[in-house]
Amino acid sequence: MDLVLAFQAAVSERDYSRSSQMIDGALANGTLQDLVSGLDELEKTQTHITLERRDHIFRYLDMWDIYFAVQISSKDVLHILQINEIRDNPQAFMVDFIRDLLDGRDKRFDQFCINVQTISRGQYAILMPSILEQRTEELLNCKIPFKNEIPRLYCTADLLETYYGHKIVTAAYGHSNFDIVVAEDQFNLIWESLASTGLDVESMLEKIETDTWDEYVRTRRTSRIKGSVKVELDMQHHGLVELVVLHRVKSARSNVYSSDFNKQNAALLAISEAKTQICNDILADIANNPTHTLRNRALRQLGESGDLETLDLLGEIMKNSELDSTKREAARAYSSIVSRTAGLELTSAHVSARPAPMDIAKVNKIINDMISKGMPITMVDEVMSSVAVQGTSDSFEVLLRLMNNPKDIVRQSVVRSTRMLDKENAAVIIRSALNDDSPEVIHLAETEINVRWSDEVWD
């Protein structure tokens, strides 16, 4: 039990170096089972579960980029290492384990939660081709049921459950709430948004007979409304309390930007109670927004959960804010972080070897498949940017070759992705774009020059 209490102390003190050393030691000397069992017993006595322990274990395993996608509690992640008798390089083992979950469509990994540009920068870049294939497949197979009478009604439930369909529809509606069943005039906006991306919307429509429509919609609406509650109840029933907190925090990250103050307030409270550093980016964003009604509360919360990376922002707010109350909150937060982290190393002490990067050749094939199937340009843009983020010679060559693609929208996407490249490689593509036959491609290239190069530098 001494190991468990010492580990919990490191978690409470946010001493990532010490908690990482303890896990390393438990793996090396075969006492990881003792740590897992002890944490299990300790959890039974806790009345309030937070994400603090998850922060430490996921940082140690370099799983920060897939924090919300992994539907496994942090204690069970350690248990997976233990039952597989992992001694060396647990980080690499978890990459292979997660890849197997993704390829097997295992519900313990939710690709909907992944930002491919984020994972493209780290060891989980290797997952990107599989994620892109699944997202393409789900959108191509998506159906939009409609009521077979006039006036027509359309059910968008399945569309909203696809990653890109959700992005396209919510963008079309300005992220406002709406019912899954829409009338024809409302659906026309969705149709236009989908069609503008290159999708054949007509082929997605599926006729539902009038006598079965009401029951179909009732089932889908009930499932959607109660889905979130059901997820939490199922998790609680199986004792997965940490995943309940994870689920609430994931929702809170979106709701904190709601126009409804009560939703904003509840979201910030959920983040505060979870005591996690995974939301520091959200808190920093609010703290940096002078018009946000919860700005001072976000600053106060950063003082409690913030890390050294937030100090520059807090310093700027202390110096530039027009409100004395905001300056005071920023100063308190700054002082709290400095005093709490003095002498501590906040990143994992373990340095793992970076696994092989994403398969650029496979990604290139995916891009070409997307283009040939008329997939939304938003998908192509995301892939292009993710390739550019890799920053390898292979990724640069892929983008440069795509400048020869006959479709204007593809070459435009390549130009937009150059923002992710270093200036030297970006300049090669921009020079090619300046000689393009398309006025739109040339205009985008000129815009990039204005943004990234001065007249004195560019020739």
N, C-alpha and C positions, 0 to 999 in steps of 0.2 A: 504493500500500500504506500510505502514511502516514495516509490517511483511515480505513482499516480499523483500523489499530493505535490511532489516536486514539479511534475509536468503541468498540473493545473496552476501552480504558482507562476510558472513561466508564461503560461497563457494569460493569466490575469495581469501580469506585469508587461505584457506585449513584448516579451523577450524572445524574438524569433530565433536568434542564434542558439539560445539555451534549449529551447524546445526541439530544434532540429538535431542538436547534439544528442539529446535524450533518445529520439527515435533512431538515430544512427546507432547508438549504443545498444538499444533493445534489439535491433535487427542483427547486429554483429554477435551478441552474446546469447541470442535465443530467448530473450525475456519479453518479446513483443506480446505474446499471449497474456502475460501478467499485466501489461499495460492495458490491453484491450479489455480484459476481465475486470480490472480495477475501475476503468472508466465506465463500464456497464453498471457496476454496483453504485458508483458515485452518481451516475445519472438518475438512478431510481430515487435518490434522496433529494434531488434538486427540484424545486418548485418552479423555477424559471429557466428555460433553456435558451441559450443565445447561440450566435454563430462564431463566437470567439475561437473556440477550439477548431472549428472548420477552417477559419482563416489560417491558423498555424499549420495544420496538416496539409492543406492545399498549397500553401506557399512552399512547404518542404518538398512536396512532390511536383512542383512547377505546374500545378493544375489551375492556376489563377484564371487563365484565359477561358477555361471551361467550367468555371465555378457553378453557374446556374444550370448548365446542361447535364451535369452528373447528378442523377437522382438516386444517390447513395449517400448515406450518412457518413460523416468523417470517421466515426468509430468503426463502421463496417468497411471503409476503405482500408484502414489499418488491418482489419481482420482478413481482408483479401490478401494482403501482403503476407500475413502470418500463415494462412492455410496453404499458400503457394510456396512457403519456405524461402522467401526472397531474402537474400543476404546482401548482394551487390547490386548497385544501380537500380533502386526501386523506381526511380523516375522513368527510365526506359521501359521497365516492365509495365508501368501504368499506361504508357503510350500504346503499347501493343494490346493491353487489356481493353482500353477505351476504343481502339480501332476495331477490335472484334465485336464490341457492343454495337457500334455504329453499323458495321457491315451486316450484322445479324438482325438489324432493326429491333434491337433490345430496348424495351421501354425505360431501362435505367439510364439511357443516354438520349437526351432530347435535342436533336439538331436544330429545332426551331429557336433555341436560345443562343445559337452561335453567331457571332459576328466574324465573317470569314477574313476581313481585313485585320482584325485583332489577332486571330490565331495564325495568320500568315507571318507574323513577326516572331513567333516562338516555335517551340518543339512540336506543337500540335498542328503545324502547317501540313503535316503529312495526311491529316484528315480531310483537307479541303476538297480534293477530287471527289471523294465519296459523298460529302455533304452536297456539293454542287449537283451531282448526279441525282441524288434523292430529291432535291428541291425542284430540279427540272422535271423529273418523273411525276412528282405529285401534282405539279401545275398542268402538265400535259394530260394527266388522267382525271383532272378535276371536272365535275359536272355542275351545272347550274340548273336545278329543277325549276320549272315554271308551270303555273296553273293553266290548263288547256281550255280557257274560255276568255271572252272579252268582258271587262278589262283584264289583262294579264297581270299576274303577280309572280314575283321571282324570289326564290330562297337562296340567300348568299352564304349560308352556314358552311358548306363545304369549301367554298372559295376562301372564306376567312380563316379556315384551318390550314391553308397552305401558306408557306412563308412569304412568297412573293405576291400571292393574291391578297393577303392581308395588308402588305405594304402599299400596294397599288390602290386598293379600295379605301383604306383609311386616309391616304394622301388625297384622294379625290374628294373626300368628305371633310377635309380639313381636320381630321382626327376627332371629329365630333361623334357622339354616341348616336346610334341608329339601330332600328330593329332589323333582324336578319331577313324579314320579308319586306320587299320594296315594291312599289307600284311601277308601272312602265316608265313614267316620266323620271322617277328616281333612278331606275335601272339604266336609262339612256346615258346618264352621267358615268355609271360604272362601265357600260359598254364602250363608251368613247375612250375612257381611260385605258381599258384593256386593249382595245383595238389600236390605240396610238402606240402601244408598245410592240405591236406586231402579232398579237394573238388572234387566232381565228375564233371569235366569240361564238359564232353560229354553231360551230362544231361542239361547243361546250354545253349547249342547251339540252335539257332532258325533259320531255313532256311528262307531267303527272296528271292523271285523270281527275276531274273535279270531285268525284265521290270519295277519293282517297286523299285529297289535298289537305284537308283540315287535320286529319290524324297524323299525316306526315309532318306537317309544320309543328303541331303540338309536341310531337316527339323530339324534334330537333330543337325547338325553343326551350323545352324543359331540360334537355341535356345540356344546352349552352348555359342557361341561367343557373342550374344546380351543379354544373360541372366543377366549378371552383370549390364549392362547399363540399361536394362529394370527394374530391381529391384530398382535401384536408381531413375529412372524416375517415377515409380509408387509411391515410398515413397514421392518424392517431390510433386507429384500431390495431394497427400492426406495431405500435410503439415507436414510430418514426417521427418523434416530436421535432427533431432538428429539421427534417424535411418540411414540416408544417411551417416553421419559422422561415425557412428558405423560400417557400412558396409565397408567403406574405411579403417578404422583402422584395422578391422579384416583381410582384404587382405594385408595390410601393414605389419602385423606381420609375414607373410610368405615371402613377397617380399623383406623384408630387408635382407634376406639371399640369394637372387638371385645372380647369377654370373654376371649379367648385372648391371654395375655401375649405369646406369640411373634409373633402377628399384629400386636399393638400395636407391638412393638419393631421389626419389619420395616417397618411403615408409617412410623414416625418416622424410620427410617434412610433410606427412599426420599425422604421430604420433605427431609431434611437434605442428601442428595447432590444433589438438584435445585437447591438454592440459590435458591429462588424466594420472592418475597414474596406470592404468591397464596395461600399457606397460613398467613399470619400470623394469620388469624381462627381457624383450627384450633389453632394453637400457643397463642394467647391464651386460648382456651377451656380447654385442658388446664392451662395455667399458673394459671388462676383456680379450678381444681378441687382442693381440698385432699386429696381421696381418690384422685386419679388417681396410679397408680404411677409414671408417667413425668413427673410435674410438674416436677421439677428439670431433667430433660433438655430439656423443652419451653422452660423459662426460658433455659437455656443456648443453645438454638437461636434463640430470639428475639433474643438478644444478637448473633447472627451475621447474621440476616436481617431483624430487626425494623425498623420505621420509626417516625417520630415519633408516629404515632397510638397506639402501644402504650405510650408513656411513662406516661400516667396510670394505666393498669392496673399497670404495674411499680411505680410509686410507692405505690399502695395495698397491693400485696403486701409491699413493703419495710416499710411501716408496720404492717400488721395481721397478718402471718403469725405463727403461734405457734412455728414452727420456725426456729432460727437458720440452718440450712443453706439453707432456702428464701429467707430474707431475703438471705443472701449471694449466692445465684444471681440473685435479682432485681436486686440492687445492681450486680452485674457486668454484667448485660444492659443495665441503664439506662445505665451509664457507657459501655459499648461503643457503644450507639446514638448517644448524645450526641457522643462523640468522633469517630465515623465520619461523622456528618451535619453536623458544624459547618461552616457556610458553604455547604452545599449546599442546593439547592431540590429536594425529592424528588418533586414532581409535574411533569408535562409543562409545558414552557414555552409550548406552543402552546395557544391558546384558540380552539376552533372554534365556529362558530355552531351552536346546537342545531337539528336538523332538526324537521320537523313532528311533533307528538306522535301517539300512537296514534289511530286512527279510532274515537272514542267511539261513534258511531252504529253502526259495524260490530260493536263489542264488545257493545253493547246487544242487537243482533240475535242474536249468538252466545249470550248469556245466555238469551234467550227460546227459542232453538232447543234449548239444553241442557235447559231446564225442560220443554219440550213433549215431548222424547224420553226424559224420565225419567232423565237422566244423574245420576251420583253427586253428592250435595250437596257433597262435598269439592272437586269441580271447580268448582261454582258459587261456593263460598266463596273459592277461589283467584282466580277472575275478579273477584269483587266487591272483594276486597282490592286487587287490581292496579288496578282503576278508581279506587278511593279514593286510592291512593298518588299518582295523577296530580295530585290537588289542584286541578284546574281547575273552573270553573263548570259546564262541560259534564258532567264526571264526577259532580259533586254532584247535578246535575239528573237524571242517569240513576238514581242510587241513590234519590233522593227519589221518582221516578216508580214505581220498583219496590216501594215501600212500599204501593202499591195493588194489587200482585199478589194474586190470590185464594189462592195457596198459602202456608200458614204457613211452610214451610221456606225459601221465598224471602225472606220478610220477616225471618225470623230471621237469614238470611245477611247481609242488608243491615245489620241492627243490629250484627252481629259486625264488619262491615267499617268501622264508624264509628271504630274504634280508630285507623285510618289517616288519618282526617280531622282538620283543625284543630277546636278546641273549638266555635267558633261554628257551623260547618256541621254538626258532629256533633250539637249540641244541637237543631237543627231536626228531625233525623231521630229523635232520642231522644224528643222531645216527641210526635211522631206515633206512635211505638211505644207510649208510655204509654197512649194511647187506643185501642190495638188490641183486637180481639175475642179474640185468642189469649192465654191465660195464659202460654204459653211465650215469646211475643214480649215481653210486659210484663215478665216475669221477667228476660229478657236485658237489657232497657232499664234496669231497676232496678239490675242488676249493673254496667252501664256507668257509671251515676251514682255508685255507691259507689266505683268505681275511679278515675274521672276528675274528679268534682266533690265538693266538701264540701257539707254541709247549708247552710252559710252562703252558698254561691255559687248553688246550684241553687234555682230557684223555679218 
